[in-house]
């Protein structure tokens, strides 16, 4: 039975297509993020801008035209060797397929991330799914993961949001081949 389940999940995962978004995807991305608590909801306009202006550092995962996964990110202007991942969303219908790691690897293989040696993100302490994803990704890539409080509840977030820890993954130089 376990073999059958693994084969089924593999087939489902292979049916998911990863691509750069286009501006027409903005509404679908907004709806996907809304369906993925505890992610913070951005404005529809923000998701539209991400799909349009930051397409090369964002990843849309879809199956049969339906958005099932999303990564938004950007190369840091003051650190061109660092890609910052803002959000990772995986719809409940696609969980368990390894889609989060697959999207992260796809992102690192983009030409916009060719010089990337670090991946950064922020995660609240209580977001076990995100911690698990990035710890597993770091292991798979042979990277070193570190974290420290960055956007603090009282100092930066007006006491309205939990402290976000800056998670940094130092990527090995051979990472481009390993990500393929």
C-alpha positions as a Markdown table, in Angstrom:
| # | Residue | x | y | z |
|---|---|---|---|---|
| 1 | Unk | 0.0 | 0.0 | 0.0 |
| 2 | Unk | 2.8 | 2.4 | 0.8 |
| 3 | Unk | 4.4 | 1.8 | -2.6 |
| 4 | Unk | 1.1 | 2.6 | -4.3 |
| 5 | Unk | 0.7 | 5.8 | -2.3 |
| 6 | Unk | 4.2 | 6.9 | -3.2 |
| 7 | Unk | 3.6 | 6.1 | -6.9 |
| 8 | Unk | 0.3 | 8.1 | -6.8 |
| 9 | Unk | 2.0 | 11.1 | -5.1 |
| 10 | Unk | 4.9 | 11.0 | -7.7 |
| 11 | Unk | 2.4 | 11.1 | -10.5 |
| 12 | Unk | 0.5 | 14.0 | -8.9 |
| 13 | Unk | 3.7 | 15.9 | -8.4 |
| 14 | Unk | 4.9 | 15.3 | -12.0 |
| 15 | Unk | 1.6 | 16.8 | -13.2 |
| 16 | Unk | 2.4 | 20.1 | -11.5 |
| 17 | Unk | 4.0 | 22.6 | -13.8 |
| 18 | Unk | 6.3 | 25.3 | -12.4 |
| 19 | Unk | 6.7 | 28.6 | -14.3 |
| 20 | Unk | 7.3 | 32.3 | -13.9 |
| 21 | Unk | 4.0 | 34.1 | -13.3 |
| 22 | Unk | 2.5 | 36.7 | -15.6 |
| 23 | Unk | 0.4 | 39.7 | -14.6 |
| 24 | Unk | -2.8 | 37.7 | -15.5 |
| 25 | Unk | -1.9 | 35.4 | -12.6 |
| 26 | Unk | -2.2 | 38.1 | -9.9 |
| 27 | Unk | -5.8 | 37.3 | -8.9 |
| 28 | Unk | -5.1 | 33.5 | -8.7 |
| 29 | Unk | -2.1 | 34.2 | -6.5 |
| 30 | Unk | -4.1 | 36.4 | -4.2 |
| 31 | Unk | -6.8 | 33.6 | -3.9 |
| 32 | Unk | -4.1 | 30.9 | -3.3 |
| 33 | Unk | -2.5 | 32.9 | -0.4 |
| 34 | Unk | -6.0 | 33.5 | 1.1 |
| 35 | Unk | -6.5 | 29.7 | 1.1 |
| 36 | Unk | -3.1 | 29.1 | 2.9 |
| 37 | Unk | -3.3 | 30.4 | 6.5 |
| 38 | Unk | -1.3 | 31.5 | 8.4 |
| 39 | Unk | 0.2 | 33.4 | 5.5 |
| 40 | Unk | -0.3 | 37.1 | 5.7 |
| 41 | Unk | -2.7 | 38.3 | 3.0 |
| 42 | Unk | -1.3 | 41.1 | 0.8 |
| 43 | Unk | -3.3 | 43.3 | -1.4 |
| 44 | Unk | -4.5 | 42.1 | -4.9 |
| 45 | Unk | -2.4 | 44.9 | -6.3 |
| 46 | Unk | 0.7 | 43.7 | -4.5 |
| 47 | Unk | 0.3 | 40.2 | -5.9 |
| 48 | Unk | -0.2 | 41.7 | -9.3 |
| 49 | Unk | 3.0 | 43.7 | -9.1 |
| 50 | Unk | 4.9 | 40.6 | -7.9 |
| 51 | Unk | 3.6 | 38.7 | -10.9 |
| 52 | Unk | 4.5 | 41.5 | -13.3 |
| 53 | Unk | 7.7 | 43.1 | -12.0 |
| 54 | Unk | 9.2 | 40.3 | -10.0 |
| 55 | Unk | 8.3 | 37.3 | -12.3 |
| 56 | Unk | 11.9 | 36.1 | -12.6 |
| 57 | Unk | 12.1 | 35.6 | -8.8 |
| 58 | Unk | 8.6 | 34.2 | -8.3 |
| 59 | Unk | 7.4 | 30.7 | -9.0 |
| 60 | Unk | 3.8 | 29.7 | -9.8 |
| 61 | Unk | 2.9 | 26.0 | -9.6 |
| 62 | Unk | -0.2 | 24.9 | -11.3 |
| 63 | Unk | -2.0 | 21.7 | -12.3 |
| 64 | Unk | -4.6 | 21.9 | -15.1 |
| 65 | Unk | -4.5 | 25.7 | -15.0 |
| 66 | Unk | -5.2 | 25.8 | -11.2 |
| 67 | Unk | -2.7 | 27.6 | -9.0 |
| 68 | Unk | -1.5 | 25.2 | -6.3 |
| 69 | Unk | 1.8 | 26.7 | -5.2 |
| 70 | Unk | 3.5 | 30.1 | -5.1 |
| 71 | Unk | 6.9 | 31.6 | -4.1 |
| 72 | Unk | 7.4 | 35.3 | -4.1 |
| 73 | Unk | 10.9 | 36.6 | -3.8 |
| 74 | Unk | 13.5 | 39.1 | -5.0 |
| 75 | Unk | 17.3 | 39.5 | -5.2 |
| 76 | Unk | 18.3 | 41.9 | -2.5 |
| 77 | Unk | 19.4 | 45.2 | -4.0 |
| 78 | Unk | 22.2 | 45.7 | -1.5 |
| 79 | Unk | 23.2 | 42.0 | -1.7 |
| 80 | Unk | 23.1 | 40.7 | -5.3 |
| 81 | Unk | 24.3 | 37.2 | -4.1 |
| 82 | Unk | 21.2 | 36.8 | -1.9 |
| 83 | Unk | 17.7 | 35.9 | -2.9 |
| 84 | Unk | 15.0 | 36.8 | -0.3 |
| 85 | Unk | 11.9 | 34.5 | -0.3 |
| 86 | Unk | 8.9 | 36.5 | 1.0 |
| 87 | Unk | 6.2 | 33.8 | 0.9 |
| 88 | Unk | 5.8 | 30.1 | 0.1 |
| 89 | Unk | 2.2 | 29.0 | -0.4 |
| 90 | Unk | 1.2 | 25.4 | -1.1 |
| 91 | Unk | -2.6 | 24.7 | -1.4 |
| 92 | Unk | -3.9 | 21.9 | 0.8 |
| 93 | Unk | -4.7 | 19.9 | -2.3 |
| 94 | Unk | -0.9 | 19.8 | -3.2 |
| 95 | Unk | 0.6 | 19.2 | 0.3 |
| 96 | Unk | 2.8 | 16.1 | 0.6 |
| 97 | Unk | 4.1 | 16.3 | -2.9 |
| 98 | Unk | 7.4 | 18.1 | -2.0 |
| 99 | Unk | 6.2 | 21.1 | -4.0 |
| 100 | Unk | 7.7 | 23.7 | -1.6 |
| 101 | Unk | 11.3 | 22.3 | -2.1 |
| 102 | Unk | 10.7 | 21.8 | -5.8 |
| 103 | Unk | 9.7 | 25.5 | -6.2 |
| 104 | Unk | 12.7 | 26.6 | -4.2 |
| 105 | Unk | 15.0 | 24.6 | -6.4 |
| 106 | Unk | 13.3 | 26.0 | -9.5 |
| 107 | Unk | 13.8 | 29.5 | -8.2 |
| 108 | Unk | 17.5 | 29.0 | -7.6 |
| 109 | Unk | 17.9 | 27.7 | -11.2 |
| 110 | Unk | 16.5 | 30.8 | -12.7 |
| 111 | Unk | 18.9 | 33.1 | -14.5 |
| 112 | Unk | 18.0 | 35.9 | -12.1 |
| 113 | Unk | 19.4 | 33.8 | -9.3 |
| 114 | Unk | 22.6 | 32.7 | -11.1 |
| 115 | Unk | 24.9 | 34.5 | -8.6 |
| 116 | Unk | 23.0 | 33.5 | -5.5 |
| 117 | Unk | 25.1 | 32.2 | -2.7 |
| 118 | Unk | 22.5 | 32.8 | 0.1 |
| 119 | Unk | 18.8 | 32.3 | 0.5 |
| 120 | Unk | 17.0 | 34.4 | 3.2 |
| 121 | Unk | 13.5 | 34.3 | 4.5 |
| 122 | Unk | 11.7 | 35.3 | 7.7 |
| 123 | Unk | 9.7 | 32.9 | 9.8 |
| 124 | Unk | 7.8 | 33.2 | 13.0 |
| 125 | Unk | 8.7 | 30.7 | 15.7 |
| 126 | Unk | 5.3 | 29.0 | 15.6 |
| 127 | Unk | 5.3 | 28.3 | 11.8 |
| 128 | Unk | 6.4 | 24.7 | 12.0 |
| 129 | Unk | 5.6 | 24.0 | 8.3 |
| 130 | Unk | 8.0 | 26.8 | 7.1 |
| 131 | Unk | 10.7 | 25.8 | 9.6 |
| 132 | Unk | 10.4 | 22.2 | 8.3 |
| 133 | Unk | 10.6 | 23.2 | 4.7 |
| 134 | Unk | 13.6 | 25.4 | 5.0 |
| 135 | Unk | 15.5 | 23.1 | 7.3 |
| 136 | Unk | 14.9 | 20.2 | 4.9 |
| 137 | Unk | 15.8 | 22.3 | 1.9 |
| 138 | Unk | 19.1 | 23.4 | 3.6 |
| 139 | Unk | 19.9 | 19.7 | 4.2 |
| 140 | Unk | 19.1 | 18.7 | 0.7 |
| 141 | Unk | 21.3 | 21.5 | -0.7 |
| 142 | Unk | 24.2 | 20.9 | 1.6 |
| 143 | Unk | 23.7 | 24.4 | 3.0 |
| 144 | Unk | 24.2 | 25.9 | 6.4 |
| 145 | Unk | 21.1 | 27.3 | 8.1 |
| 146 | Unk | 21.2 | 30.0 | 10.7 |
| 147 | Unk | 18.5 | 32.3 | 12.2 |
| 148 | Unk | 18.2 | 35.3 | 14.5 |
| 149 | Unk | 15.3 | 37.6 | 15.5 |
| 150 | Unk | 15.0 | 40.3 | 12.8 |
| 151 | Unk | 11.6 | 42.0 | 12.6 |
| 152 | Unk | 10.7 | 42.2 | 16.3 |
| 153 | Unk | 7.2 | 42.2 | 17.6 |
| 154 | Unk | 7.5 | 45.4 | 19.7 |
| 155 | Unk | 10.3 | 47.3 | 17.9 |
| 156 | Unk | 9.1 | 46.8 | 14.3 |
| 157 | Unk | 5.6 | 45.3 | 14.2 |
| 158 | Unk | 3.8 | 47.5 | 16.7 |
| 159 | Unk | 3.0 | 44.5 | 18.9 |
| 160 | Unk | 0.6 | 43.2 | 16.3 |
| 161 | Unk | 2.6 | 40.4 | 14.8 |
| 162 | Unk | 4.9 | 37.8 | 16.2 |
| 163 | Unk | 8.7 | 38.3 | 15.8 |
| 164 | Unk | 10.0 | 37.2 | 12.4 |
| 165 | Unk | 13.3 | 35.4 | 12.5 |
| 166 | Unk | 15.7 | 36.0 | 9.6 |
| 167 | Unk | 16.6 | 32.6 | 8.3 |
| 168 | Unk | 19.8 | 32.5 | 6.2 |
| 169 | Unk | 20.9 | 29.4 | 4.2 |
| 170 | Unk | 24.5 | 29.7 | 3.0 |
| 171 | Unk | 24.5 | 27.7 | -0.3 |
| 172 | Unk | 27.5 | 25.7 | -1.4 |
| 173 | Unk | 29.2 | 26.7 | -4.7 |
| 174 | Unk | 28.1 | 23.5 | -6.3 |
| 175 | Unk | 24.5 | 24.2 | -5.5 |
| 176 | Unk | 23.4 | 24.9 | -9.1 |
| 177 | Unk | 24.1 | 21.3 | -10.1 |
| 178 | Unk | 22.6 | 19.9 | -6.9 |
| 179 | Unk | 19.4 | 21.9 | -7.4 |
| 180 | Unk | 18.8 | 20.4 | -10.9 |
